[in-house]
Amino acid sequence: MTEPVPDSEIRNRAVKFVVLIGVVSFFADFVYEGARSVTGPYLAILGASATLVGIVAGLGELMGYGLRLVSGPVSERTRQFWPITFAGYVIQMSAVPLLALAGSWQVAAVLIVLERVGKAIRNPPRDVMLSHAAKQMGYGWGFGLHEGLDQAGALIGPLVVAAVLAARRSYRPAFAALVIPAAITLALLVVARLEYPRPEDLEPEVREIKAGGLPRAFWIYLAGAALVAAGFADFALIAFRFQKASVVPATWIPVFYSIAMAVGGAGSMIFGKLFDRYGLWILLPLTVISAASAPMVFLGGFGITLAGTALWGLGMGVHESIIPAAVSTMVPRERRPSAYGIFTAGYGIFWFVGSVILGRLYDVSMLALILFSVITQLVAIPFFLNVRNAS
């Protein structure tokens, strides 16, 4: 008969797992966020219009979230969390450096969407593994700590891209340089798999009553999160405006993105702790802050757009940490893979629809774009308020 593992040891292993996966995400974000900081201007140079940029960005998010309807349930049925996670990372880390070889906006668009497909495949099983570890340390803090490390990579990646762009005056060498952190990402993922073959063992199994479906609170929460996604502008469209309006010099655009990621990373850790203490209430002021970024980034000059980009980054950090952390508190552990798949698929569909609308409105009326962005996000607040009553 084996001796039970002390709770303190399990917690220490859980924290180490979150940090290790956070370091994997650091290098992964170094790669794809470095690229995403300049995909808008890159598509513009290759001949794409604002509408096309909005469609490509939105389609990428649609695929990046919508395909989780497949990867989530598949990982739930098979329990093969690591193989599915590996497949997604390999696709994602391969697509980004290949942007250096894109000869047209169509080829670049395919690779941009393919990168999102890789993320769609790996995120639900990875988030489930993280949720087991986060149970030991608080869901908000666990996901927030991971997102903080994640966003640190998102901070450095765009700075490296900016440096290469400044030195070489071309986007292609900047994309090619990202092959190095891409290789490191995959190597660290192998280490994580060897050290933690069964992350689900980090969370003691509790016998839970299975209902016929997911709880009502989950669906109300999904409706609110989907509205936030629909009104939240993709950085590709924001950077497109910077480029076309000559508000921000080309070499500064990835720097702005890097600042946004730094704010998002710090905010995810701070507000993750607050989420563990106050629950979903913390989403209310954060939704207002996120909505306030739209008029700043689409109307402001250099200084105002910088401040707006920082607020946009804070909103992005919330999207990637607190919003998924809350799902873990609403559903039993056996249903988390499907819940994450359904939740992020709905989220992505609305992100796609919103991105297409925002891209089209950019070509028609900047005022209409801003009103759509702000109002759509603020309408989500009553849904978040009602989640507590439905729990």
N, C-alpha and C positions, 0 to 999 in steps of 0.2 A: 504493500500500500504506500503510495507516494505521499510525501508531506505536502500540505497545502502551501501555496506560495503566499507570503505575507502581502497584505494590501499595499504597503509602502513600496515593495519591490515592483508590484504590478504597475503602480502609478508612475514610478521612475521609468520603467520600460515604455509606458504609454507616452510620457513626455518625450523620451528619446526618439520614439517612432514619429511623433508629430514633427519634431525638429528635423529628423532625417528626410522625411517626405517634403518638409519645407525647403530643405536645401536642394532636393531634386527640383522642386518648383522654382527655386531661385534661378537655377540655370535654364530651366525650360522657359521661364518668363524673360530671361535675358535674351533668348532667341526670338520668341514670337512677339513679345511686346516691343523689342528693338525694331523688328520689321514693321509692326503695326503703326509705329510712330510716324512712318513715312509712306505707308501704302496709298494714302489719299493723294499726296503730291505726285507719287510715282505713277499712279493711274492717270492723273491729269496730264503729266508729261507724255505718257503713251497715247493720249488722245481721248480719254474718257471724259464725259460731261458730269456735272453734279448729280444729275438723275442716275446715271450709270454708277457713279461712286456709291450713291445711296443704295442702289439695288445690289451691287456686289457686297457691300458691307452687311446689308440686311440679309442677303441670301447666305452669306457666311455664318451669321448668327443663327439663321433658321436651321441650317444643316448642323451647326455646332450644338444647338439645343434640341432640335427635333429628332435627330438620330438617337438621342438618349432614351427615346421610347423603346428602342431596340436593345441598346447596350445595358440599360437598367434591368429590364425583365430577364434578359439572357443571363446576366451575372447572378440574378436572384435564383433562377432555376438551376444553373450549373454550379454555383458557388465558386467559379473559377475567376476570382477577382484579379489575381496577378496576371494571368495570360491575356485577359482582355485589356488590362491597364497597359501592359507592354505593347500590345498591338497599336493602341492609340498613340502612345508616345513615339513609336517608330515612324508612323505616318506623319505626325506633326513635325518631328525634328528633321524629317527628310524634305518636306514641302518648302520650308522657309528658305534654306540656302539656294534651292533651285530657282527662286525668284531672280537670282543674278543672271540666269540664262533666258529669262522671258523676253521675247522679241516684240510682243504686242500686248495691248491691255487685255485682250481675250485670254492669252496664256497666263498672264499675271493673275487675272481674275480666277481662273481654274485653280491655281496654286493657293491663292488666298482662301478660297472655299475649302480646298483639301486640307489646309492647316486646321480649319475649324472642325472638319470631319474627324480628324485625329483627336481633337479635344473632346468631341462628342463621345467617342468610343471609350476614352480612358477616364473621364470625369466621374460618372456614377459609381463604378467599382472603387475608384480611389477615394471618393467622398465617403462611401460606406466604410472602408477600412479606417479612414480618419475618424469617423463617428464612433467607432469602437474605442479608439484611444481617447477621444475627447470626452467620453463618458466619465473617465477617471479624473478629469481636470476642469470640467465645465465646458459645455458645448461652445459657448461664446468665446471663451478664452482659447480653447483648443483650435477652433477654426480661425479665430483672430490671429493667434500666433503663427499658424501656417500661412495665413494671408499676408502677415507682416514680412515673413521671409520671401514669400512669393513676390510681393511688391518691391522688395529690395532689388530683386533681379530685374523687375520692370523699371526700376530707377536707373540701374547701371546700363542695361541694354541699349536704351535710346541714346545715352551719353556716348557710348562706344560708336553707335551708328552715326551720331552727329560728328564725332571726331574724324571718322573715316570719310564722311561726306565732305567735311571741311578740307581734309588733306587731298582727297582724290577728285572732288567736284563731280562725283558720279555715284548713283545709287547702287550700281552693280557690285563694286568692291565691298560696299557696306553689307549687302546681303550675303556675299561670299564669306565674309569674316565670321558670320554667325555659325558656320559649320563646326567651329571649335567648341563653343559651349553646348552645341547640340550633341556632340559626341560625349562630353562630360555628363550630360543629363542621363543618357542611356547607361553609362557606366555606373553611375550612382544608383540608378534604379535596380541594377543587378545586385548591388550591395544590399539595398533595402530588402529585396526578395530573399536573399540568403540569411539575413539577420532576423527577419520577421516573416517566416513562411505562412503563419496563420494569425494575422492581426486581430481576427475575431475573438481569439482567446484572451485579449486584453480586457474584454467586457464580459463579466460573469453573465451566464445565460439565465434569464429569468423567464419562467413560464408565463406567457401572455395569452390572453383570450383573443383569438383571431375573429375579427368581424368580417362581414361579407364584403366590405369595401373599405376605402380610406375614410377617415373621419370627416365630418362636415367642416370642422375648422380648417382642415387642409385645403379644401376647395375654395373657401372664402379667402384664405391667405393667398392661394394661387391667383385668384382674380385680382387682388390688390397688387401683387408683384407683377402680374402681366401688364397692368396699366402703367406701372413705373417703367417697365421695359419699353413699352410702346412710345413713351414720351422722352426717353433718354437717348440723346443724339450720340451716334458712334463717333469716335475721334477722327475716323477717316473723313467724315463730312466737315468736322470742325477744322481739321488741318487743310482741307480743300479750300475753305473760306480764307484761312490764313494766307495760303499760296495765291489765290486768285485776287484777293483784295490788297495784297502786299502789306498786310498788317504786321506780319511776323516774317523776318528773313528766313529763307529756306533752311539754313544751318541751325536756326534757333527752334524750329518746329519740334524736332525730337527732344530738345532740351525742355521745352514746355511740357511735353508728354512725360518726360522723366520726373519733373516736379510734381505733376499730377499723381504719378505712381508713388512717389515718396509720401505725399499727403495721404493717399489712400492706404498705404501700408501702415503708417502710424495710426491713422484713424481706425483701421480694422482692429488693431490690438486694444486701443483705448475703449472703443465702443463695444468690442467683444466682451470685455470685462463688465461694462455697464449692462450689456444684454443679460449676462448671467445674474445680475443683481435685480434689474428692473423688468426684464422680459421685453415683449414686443413694443412696449411704450417708447423705447428708444428710437424706433423706426419713424415716429411721427416728426420730430424736428429734423431728422436726417433727410426725410423725403422733401421737406420744404427747402432745405439747403441745396439738395440736388436740383430741384426745379429752378432755383434762383440762378444757377450757373448759365442757363440758356441765353438770356438776354445779354449777359456779359461776354460770352464767347462769340456771339453772332453779331453784336453791334459795337463792341468796345474797340478802343485803340490798344496799343501794345500793353500798357499797364493794366487796364481793365480786363483784357483777355487773359493776361497772366493770372490775375486773381480768380477769374472765372474758371480757368483751366484747373486751378488748385481745388476749387469747389467741385468741379466735375470729377476730379480724381478721388475726392472723398466719397462721392456718390458711387463711383466704380468700386471702391473698396468695400462699401456696404453690400453691393450686388454680389461680390465674390466671397463674403465671409458671413455676415449676420443673416442674410436672407437664406442661404443653405443651412446654417446652423439651426435656425428655427424649425426647419422641416424635421430634424432629428427629434425634436421634443414633441412632435404631433403624432408620430406613427410608431408602431412597435418595430423592434429591430429586424424581425423577419421580413417586414414589408418595405424596409428602407430602400433597397435597390430599385424596386418598381416605383416607389414614391418619388425618389430623386429623378428617375427617368421621366415620369409623367410631369412632374413639376417643371423641370428644366426644358422639356419639350414645349409645354404651353408658354413658358417664359420666352423661348426662342421664337415661336411663331408670332407672338405679339411684337417682339423686337424687330423681326423682319418686316411686318406690316408697318410698324412705326417708322422704320428706317426708309422704306420706300416713300411713305407720305412725306417725311421730312426732306428727303432728297428732292422730291417733286416741288414741294413748297419753296425750297431754296431758289429754284428757277423762276418761281411765280411771285412770291411775296415773303420777304424776310419777317415782317410783322406777323403774318399768318403762321409761319414756322415757329416763332417764339411762343405765340399764344397756344398753339397745339401742344408744344413740348411742356409748357408750364401747367396748363389746365389738366392735361392727361395725367401727369404725375400727381397733382394735388387731389384729383378725384379718387386716388388710391387710399387716401387717409381713412375715410369711413370704413373701408373694408378691413384695414388693420385694426381699427377700433372694435369691429364686430367679431374678430377672431376670438377674442377673450371670452365673449358671451357664448360662442359656439363650442368652446372647448369642454 
